[in-house]
């Protein structure tokens, strides 16, 4: 039986996991943006060879980063809403 493979970034991990300088953060963002644009081009993409697997990993990394950031924003929003006068539970 085949083992499961979990996608993870081939480039440095997200900035919250390790302290990085601005150059590293820029490199991460550019890798994610390149993957997104690569997918948007869409013609004759070979996901199994050449740059395909790396770009797919970066695209999944981008999606995971966006999902994590959206969850953090949701939590901040919920805290702010519960702190507003008149919106707390009775």
N, CA, C and O of each residue as an XYZ file, in Angstrom:
360
protein
N       0.841     -1.173      0.000
C       0.000      0.000      0.000
C       0.894      1.246      0.000
O       1.898      1.304      0.710
N       0.516      2.221     -0.795
C       1.315      3.452     -0.900
C       1.193      4.286      0.373
O       0.144      4.313      1.017
N       2.274      4.959      0.719
C       2.249      5.832      1.886
C       1.734      7.208      1.489
O       1.890      7.635      0.345
N       1.126      7.888      2.434
C       0.624      9.230      2.175
C       1.774     10.223      2.172
O       2.712     10.110      2.961
N       1.690     11.186      1.284
C       2.678     12.250      1.221
C       2.006     13.542      1.617
O       0.965     13.891      1.061
N       2.573     14.256      2.559
C       2.026     15.527      2.999
C       2.836     16.642      2.359
O       4.059     16.700      2.487
N       2.119     17.534      1.659
C       2.803     18.650      0.994
C       3.353     19.612      2.032
O       2.698     19.912      3.030
N       4.544     20.082      1.787
C       5.152     21.089      2.656
C       6.068     21.950      1.810
O       6.516     21.524      0.746
N       6.347     23.146      2.270
C       7.164     24.040      1.455
C       8.587     23.535      1.300
O       9.173     23.003      2.243
N       9.135     23.701      0.119
C      10.534     23.367     -0.099
C      11.411     24.559      0.227
O      12.624     24.430      0.391
N      10.785     25.716      0.319
C      11.483     26.940      0.680
C      11.288     27.155      2.180
O      10.589     26.362      2.810
N      11.871     28.185      2.771
C      11.759     28.382      4.221
C      10.315     28.401      4.711
O       9.402     28.759      3.967
N      10.119     28.012      5.966
C       8.789     27.957      6.561
C       8.239     29.353      6.781
O       8.959     30.340      6.628
N       6.968     29.439      7.139
C       6.319     30.734      7.283
C       6.983     31.585      8.359
O       7.581     31.047      9.291
N       6.882     32.914      8.239
C       7.617     33.829      9.105
C       7.280     33.694     10.580
O       8.127     33.990     11.423
N       6.077     33.258     10.922
C       5.718     33.140     12.327
C       6.418     31.960     12.993
O       6.583     31.941     14.212
N       6.832     30.972     12.190
C       7.477     29.791     12.744
C       8.943     30.033     13.092
O       9.454     29.447     14.046
N       9.611     30.871     12.345
C      11.012     31.183     12.609
C      11.239     32.660     12.346
O      10.572     33.264     11.505
N      12.173     33.229     13.063
C      12.517     34.637     12.830
C      13.308     34.717     11.532
O      14.297     34.008     11.349
N      12.855     35.595     10.628
C      13.524     35.735      9.349
C      13.739     37.203      9.054
O      12.995     38.067      9.518
N      14.767     37.467      8.277
C      14.994     38.848      7.892
C      14.116     39.198      6.688
O      13.556     38.302      6.056
N      13.990     40.476      6.364
C      13.121     40.891      5.260
C      13.466     40.235      3.924
O      12.569     39.980      3.120
N      14.732     39.960      3.673
C      15.111     39.310      2.416
C      14.512     37.903      2.319
O      14.065     37.494      1.248
N      14.501     37.156      3.441
C      13.903     35.818      3.457
C      12.394     35.906      3.247
O      11.816     35.122      2.494
N      11.767     36.859      3.914
C      10.323     37.028      3.763
C       9.972     37.381      2.321
O       8.988     36.877      1.779
N      10.762     38.234      1.707
C      10.537     38.606      0.313
C      10.727     37.397     -0.597
O       9.937     37.187     -1.518
N      11.753     36.609     -0.351
C      11.990     35.413     -1.162
C      10.815     34.441     -1.045
O      10.384     33.871     -2.047
N      10.296     34.248      0.163
C       9.135     33.376      0.367
C       7.938     33.868     -0.424
O       7.285     33.095     -1.125
N       7.654     35.155     -0.310
C       6.501     35.734     -0.989
C       6.654     35.640     -2.500
O       5.690     35.338     -3.204
N       7.848     35.893     -3.000
C       8.079     35.794     -4.442
C       7.921     34.354     -4.931
O       7.420     34.137     -6.035
N       8.333     33.380     -4.145
C       8.154     31.973     -4.525
C       6.675     31.629     -4.618
O       6.249     30.941     -5.546
N       5.896     32.106     -3.658
C       4.460     31.848     -3.678
C       3.791     32.550     -4.857
O       2.947     31.963     -5.532
N       4.163     33.793     -5.102
C       3.590     34.546     -6.211
C       3.942     33.895     -7.546
O       3.089     33.801     -8.429
N       5.182     33.448     -7.704
C       5.581     32.777     -8.932
C       4.730     31.535     -9.172
O       4.291     31.286    -10.295
N       4.496     30.749     -8.107
C       3.680     29.547     -8.239
C       2.259     29.898     -8.658
O       1.677     29.227     -9.510
N       1.703     30.941     -8.065
C       0.345     31.359     -8.412
C       0.261     31.794     -9.868
O      -0.670     31.411    -10.577
N       1.209     32.578    -10.313
C       1.220     33.032    -11.703
C       1.478     31.873    -12.657
O       0.925     31.839    -13.757
N       2.299     30.942    -12.253
C       2.608     29.772    -13.069
C       1.344     28.969    -13.330
O       1.110     28.498    -14.443
N       0.529     28.818    -12.286
C      -0.724     28.082    -12.415
C      -1.719     28.863    -13.261
O      -2.443     28.273    -14.063
N      -1.765     30.174    -13.095
C      -2.689     31.002    -13.866
C      -2.387     30.921    -15.360
O      -3.305     30.994    -16.176
N      -1.139     30.774    -15.723
C      -0.770     30.648    -17.137
C      -1.415     29.397    -17.714
O      -2.021     29.431    -18.784
N      -1.277     28.298    -16.992
C      -2.050     27.101    -17.226
C      -1.828     26.273    -18.473
O      -2.319     25.146    -18.521
N      -1.146     26.734    -19.455
C      -1.017     25.963    -20.685
C       0.076     24.902    -20.560
O       1.222     25.202    -20.225
N      -0.301     23.681    -20.831
C       0.632     22.568    -20.903
C       1.527     22.441    -19.676
O       2.729     22.208    -19.803
N       0.947     22.593    -18.496
C       1.715     22.427    -17.268
C       1.909     20.943    -17.013
O       0.945     20.178    -16.997
N       3.137     20.544    -16.817
C       3.449     19.161    -16.476
C       3.713     19.112    -14.974
O       4.787     19.493    -14.508
N       2.726     18.640    -14.226
C       2.821     18.631    -12.772
C       3.764     17.548    -12.250
O       4.095     17.530    -11.065
N       4.195     16.649    -13.131
C       4.996     15.502    -12.681
C       6.487     15.639    -12.951
O       7.273     14.828    -12.462
N       6.894     16.641    -13.715
C       8.318     16.772    -14.008
C       8.694     18.244    -14.120
O       7.849     19.128    -13.983
N       9.950     18.484    -14.366
C      10.503     19.833    -14.463
C      10.156     20.633    -13.211
O      10.373     20.150    -12.099
N       9.627     21.835    -13.365
C       9.286     22.694    -12.224
C       7.904     22.406    -11.652
O       7.529     22.999    -10.640
N       7.151     21.528    -12.261
C       5.777     21.258    -11.829
C       5.623     20.923    -10.353
O       4.856     21.589     -9.658
N       6.332     19.907     -9.851
C       6.182     19.552     -8.438
C       6.561     20.689     -7.481
O       5.891     20.899     -6.469
N       7.631     21.418     -7.799
C       8.038     22.531     -6.931
C       6.969     23.622     -6.922
O       6.632     24.160     -5.867
N       6.436     23.948     -8.106
C       5.412     24.988     -8.181
C       4.138     24.547     -7.472
O       3.482     25.363     -6.824
N       3.780     23.287     -7.583
C       2.600     22.777     -6.887
C       2.793     22.856     -5.377
O       1.876     23.251     -4.656
N       3.975     22.485     -4.893
C       4.274     22.612     -3.462
C       4.136     24.063     -3.004
O       3.546     24.339     -1.960
N       4.684     24.984     -3.795
C       4.607     26.403     -3.432
C       3.170     26.910     -3.456
O       2.791     27.740     -2.629
N       2.373     26.420     -4.394
C       0.974     26.825     -4.465
C       0.199     26.322     -3.243
O      -0.610     27.051     -2.670
N       0.454     25.075     -2.854
C      -0.190     24.536     -1.651
C       0.272     25.272     -0.406
O      -0.510     25.477      0.522
N       1.521     25.666     -0.379
C       2.075     26.449      0.726
C       1.365     27.792      0.808
O       1.012     28.247      1.896
N       1.154     28.432     -0.349
C       0.433     29.704     -0.392
C      -0.979     29.543      0.144
O      -1.433     30.354      0.952
N      -1.674     28.508     -0.296
C      -3.039     28.274      0.166
C      -3.071     28.035      1.678
O      -3.961     28.533      2.368
N      -2.109     27.280      2.186
C      -2.050     27.022      3.631
C      -1.781     28.312      4.399
O      -2.396     28.554      5.438
N      -0.865     29.143      3.895
C      -0.591     30.436      4.542
C      -1.836     31.311      4.569
O      -2.148     31.919      5.594
N      -2.549     31.377      3.447
C      -3.761     32.204      3.389
C      -4.832     31.678      4.342
O      -5.510     32.462      5.006
N      -4.986     30.368      4.414
C      -5.971     29.786      5.322
C      -5.616     30.085      6.783
O      -6.492     30.415      7.583
N      -4.333     29.968      7.123
C      -3.894     30.263      8.493
C      -4.127     31.730      8.834
O      -4.615     32.049      9.918
N      -3.778     32.621      7.909
C      -3.968     34.050      8.148
C      -5.454     34.397      8.255
O      -5.838     35.231      9.075
N      -6.280     33.770      7.440
C      -7.725     34.010      7.513
C      -8.281     33.552      8.862
O      -9.134     34.226      9.439
N      -7.812     32.427      9.362
C      -8.261     31.939     10.673
C      -7.835     32.902     11.785
O      -8.599     33.164     12.715
N      -6.609     33.426     11.681
C      -6.150     34.395     12.677
C      -6.991     35.668     12.630
O      -7.362     36.210     13.672
N      -7.291     36.143     11.425
C      -8.124     37.338     11.297
C      -9.524     37.099     11.841
O     -10.104     37.982     12.472
N     -10.068     35.918     11.602
C     -11.390     35.581     12.140
C     -11.362     35.628     13.665
O     -12.271     36.181     14.283
N     -10.334     35.056     14.272
C     -10.237     35.068     15.730
C     -10.113     36.491     16.256
O     -10.750     36.832     17.253
N      -9.313     37.324     15.612
C      -9.187     38.729     16.024
C     -10.521     39.455     15.894
O     -10.883     40.261     16.751
N     -11.247     39.167     14.823
C     -12.545     39.786     14.613
C     -13.526     39.369     15.707
O     -14.266     40.202     16.229
N     -13.533     38.094     16.050
C     -14.433     37.609     17.100
C     -14.095     38.239     18.454
O     -14.998     38.580     19.217
N     -12.821     38.394     18.754
C     -12.424     39.042     20.008
C     -12.878     40.498     20.025
O     -13.367     40.991     21.041
N     -12.714     41.178     18.899
C     -13.119     42.584     18.823
C     -14.638     42.729     18.954
O     -15.127     43.645     19.614
N     -15.374     41.820     18.321
C     -16.852     41.873     18.413
C     -17.327     41.612     19.833
O     -18.260     42.266     20.299
N     -16.707     40.672     20.524
C     -17.144     40.364     21.884
C     -16.736     41.459     22.861
O     -17.324     41.568     23.937
N     -15.752     42.264     22.517
C     -15.312     43.362     23.381
C     -16.146     44.625     23.160
O     -16.067     45.552     23.966
N     -16.938     44.684     22.099
C     -17.770     45.869     21.835
C     -18.872     45.965     22.881
O     -19.451     44.949     23.268
N     -19.172     47.196     23.349
C     -20.252     47.372     24.317
C     -21.586     46.937     23.718
O     -21.885     47.229     22.560
N     -22.374     46.242     24.514
C     -23.701     45.835     24.078
C     -23.739     44.563     23.262
O     -24.821     44.139     22.857
N     -22.592     43.929     23.000
C     -22.585     42.706     22.223
C     -22.210     41.493     23.063
O     -22.212     40.373     22.553
N     -21.897     41.685     24.306
C     -21.526     40.579     25.180
C     -22.737     39.761     25.552
O     -23.866     40.208     25.350
N     -22.532     38.561     26.098
C     -23.646     37.727     26.517
C     -24.240     38.257     27.817
O     -23.549     38.864     28.635
N     -25.525     38.015     27.984
C     -26.241     38.562     29.135
C     -26.001     37.809     30.394
O     -26.544     38.164     31.439
